[in-house]
Structures are given as structure tokens and as C-alpha cells.
Amino acid sequence: MGQRGATAQACSGGAGAATDYRAVIERAVDATGDIEAAAAFVESVGLGGLERAVERAEYEVSGLAADGREALATFERFRAAADEA
């Protein structure tokens, strides 16, 4: 299964979602460093998918939850900047 398939599966809560939320959050964190990668992430996963991954990380008491919340905040700043442009 490719990155997009694994990410979609993690976001939908399918088998393996308990560990795949990590891939979603890690990909989101990586994407915040590049506007094109951020746009691709939002297009393929969406902020809703990231929010679900963060919720799962919080449920699992994972340290990635904080990283995911930070990535969400960054995406929101990107959105606000785009709305102002």
C-alpha cells in the first residue's frame, strides 16, 4: 500500500489505525516546512484527517499528539495567510 493509501486507512480508522496515525502526523509535520508539500498534504489527507490522527494520538497517549496539534496550528496559519492574500 502506498503512502496515500496508508494515510487514508489511518484517517478512516481502518485496520492498523492505531499505528498509522503516526504516519499521518509525521507526514503533516514534514509538510509544514514546505508550502507545496503542505498544499499536497491538505489535498490528499485534509485537515480533518490530521485532526482524527491527533485525536488517536491523544487516545494512545502518544507524544506525537503535541506534534500533530502544532502541525494543525501551522496549517491554520497557512490558511489564514492565504485568505488574506
Secondary structure by P-SEA (a helix, b strand, c coil): ccaaaaaaaaaacccccccaaaaaaaaaaaacccaaaaaaaaaaccaaaaaaaaaaaaaacccaaaaaaaaaaaaaaaaaaaaac
